[in-house]
């Protein structure tokens, strides 16, 4: 291993390996930058949350709860509605979500 030529050959080999590693790391960085950019574009393209949500039951027929738009407890069976529709639902006996309290925000008084 005292041969300067073989030492130089080993160093050149190491250089090639490191260049490949660096190229791979740069590809990973570029891929991650693309993923993050796509994620940001997706967030910006997302429609705004509705002001009010009516959550349907398992059958999709009966209304179960009225929620404030963006309520964490609204579930996946919700449909965005306007203020008047939400007030009518509460007046018709649909329960107000106990977490987001849409009845309070709508100024709805039971009775």
C-alpha positions as CSV (number, residue, x, y, z in Angstrom):
1,X,0.0,0.0,0.0
2,X,3.1,2.2,-0.1
3,X,2.7,2.5,-3.9
4,X,1.7,6.1,-4.7
5,X,-0.1,4.9,-7.8
6,X,-2.4,2.5,-6.0
7,X,-3.0,5.1,-3.3
8,X,-4.0,7.6,-6.0
9,X,-6.3,5.0,-7.6
10,X,-8.0,4.4,-4.3
11,X,-8.5,8.1,-3.7
12,X,-10.0,8.5,-7.3
13,X,-12.3,5.6,-6.5
14,X,-13.4,7.3,-3.3
15,X,-14.0,10.5,-5.2
16,X,-16.3,8.7,-7.7
17,X,-18.2,7.0,-4.9
18,X,-18.7,10.3,-3.1
19,X,-19.8,12.1,-6.3
20,X,-22.4,9.4,-6.8
21,X,-23.6,9.7,-3.2
22,X,-23.7,13.5,-3.6
23,X,-25.7,13.2,-6.8
24,X,-28.1,10.8,-5.2
25,X,-28.6,13.2,-2.2
26,X,-29.2,16.1,-4.5
27,X,-31.9,14.0,-6.3
28,X,-33.5,13.2,-2.9
29,X,-33.5,17.0,-2.1
30,X,-35.0,17.9,-5.5
31,X,-37.7,15.2,-5.0
32,X,-38.5,16.5,-1.5
33,X,-38.7,20.1,-2.8
34,X,-41.2,18.9,-5.5
35,X,-43.3,17.1,-2.9
36,X,-43.4,20.1,-0.6
37,X,-44.3,22.5,-3.6
38,X,-47.1,20.1,-4.6
39,X,-48.4,20.0,-1.0
40,X,-48.4,23.9,-0.8
41,X,-50.2,24.1,-4.2
42,X,-52.8,21.6,-2.9
43,X,-53.4,23.6,0.2
44,X,-53.8,26.8,-1.8
45,X,-56.2,25.1,-4.2
46,X,-58.3,23.7,-1.4
47,X,-61.8,25.3,-1.2
48,X,-62.5,27.3,1.9
49,X,-64.3,25.6,4.7
50,X,-68.1,26.3,4.7
51,X,-69.5,28.6,7.4
52,X,-71.9,25.9,8.6
53,X,-72.1,22.1,8.2
54,X,-75.0,19.7,8.6
55,X,-73.7,16.2,9.5
56,X,-75.8,13.3,8.2
57,X,-76.3,9.9,9.9
58,X,-74.9,6.6,8.6
59,X,-77.7,6.2,6.0
60,X,-77.0,9.7,4.7
61,X,-80.7,10.6,5.0
62,X,-81.3,12.2,8.4
63,X,-79.4,15.2,9.8
64,X,-77.7,14.4,13.0
65,X,-75.8,17.6,14.0
66,X,-75.3,21.2,12.9
67,X,-71.6,22.3,13.2
68,X,-69.7,25.5,12.8
69,X,-67.6,25.2,9.6
70,X,-64.2,23.8,10.3
71,X,-65.4,21.9,13.5
72,X,-63.0,19.1,14.3
73,X,-65.9,16.9,15.2
74,X,-68.0,17.3,12.1
75,X,-67.0,13.9,10.6
76,X,-66.9,13.0,6.9
77,X,-70.7,12.9,6.3
78,X,-71.1,16.7,6.5
79,X,-72.4,19.1,3.9
80,X,-71.7,22.8,3.8
81,X,-74.8,25.0,4.2
82,X,-75.6,28.7,4.5
83,X,-76.6,30.5,7.7
84,X,-80.4,30.3,7.1
85,X,-80.3,26.5,6.4
86,X,-78.3,25.9,9.6
87,X,-80.8,28.0,11.6
88,X,-83.7,26.1,10.0
89,X,-82.1,22.8,10.9
90,X,-81.7,23.8,14.5
91,X,-85.4,25.0,14.6
92,X,-86.5,21.7,13.1
93,X,-84.8,19.8,16.0
94,X,-81.4,18.9,14.6
95,X,-79.0,18.8,17.5
96,X,-76.2,21.4,17.8
97,X,-72.7,20.0,18.1
98,X,-71.7,20.2,21.8
99,X,-68.1,21.0,20.9
100,X,-68.4,23.9,18.5
101,X,-71.8,25.2,19.7
102,X,-73.3,26.5,16.4
103,X,-76.5,27.4,18.2
104,X,-74.6,30.0,20.3
105,X,-72.9,31.5,17.2
106,X,-76.2,31.6,15.3
107,X,-78.0,33.3,18.2
108,X,-80.5,30.4,18.3
109,X,-82.7,30.2,21.3
110,X,-84.5,26.9,21.8
111,X,-88.1,27.2,22.6
